[in-house]
Amino acid sequence: MFPWGDAGLDEYAKARVDAPEKVALMKEVVYTFLDQEVQNTRIYESRRVTQPYTDAEWQRIDALGHKVDKAL
């Protein structure tokens, strides 16, 4: 059985084209396989918030926060 129903391949192809007389009809089903690979590479990994900061780093972050608050 064909995936498009009980109709034969010729009937299916004729129904799918505007001018079937200009198209050479297929006589067998063609299967195509696609292989895909995706790879991501991180160029630079900056420090995450989940990593512990030193006391000096926290002081700089806090000072920057106060500076932003004043500007707003």
N, C-alpha and C positions, 0 to 999 in steps of 0.2 A: 504494500500500500504506500502511496506517495504521501509526503507530509502535507500536501495541499488538497487531499481528499481522494476520491475514487477516479477523478479525471486523469487521463493519460498525459504524458509529458507534452505531446504535440498540442493537445487542447489547452493545456495550461500556458504554454508559450504563446499560442495565438491570442489568448485572452489578455496577455500581459503587454503586447506590443500594438502600436497604432497601425502599422502596415506590415502584417505578417509575411506578405509576399516578398518583402525586401530583406527579410532576416532569415539566415540559415538556422533552422531549428536544431536544438541539441537532441541527441538520441540517447544520452546517458547522463546520469546525475554526476556532477563534479563536486568533490569535497575539497575544501580548503582548510588548512590548519594554520593557526596563527600562534606564534611563540613570542612572548613579550617579557622583557626583563627591565626592571626599574632599580636604579641604585642611587642613593643619596649619600653624599659625602659632606661632612661638616668641615668647613675650612677653619673656622676659629670658634671655639666654645667659650663664651664668656661665663663669668662666675654667676651661678644661680642663687636666687634668694634662699633656697633650701640649704645652701652650704654655709657654715658658720663664718661670721665676720669677726675680725679682731676688734678690740676696744677702740683703737685709733680709727679704724674704718667706720665704726658706728658713730663716732664723734663727727667725722666728716659728713656722713649721711645726714645726721641730725642737724648739723650747721646748714647744710644745703636746704633742708626742709624749712628751717626758719627763714632763710633768705627768700625762698619761694613764697612763703606766707606773707612776708613784708611786701613783696612785689605785687601780690594780689590785693 
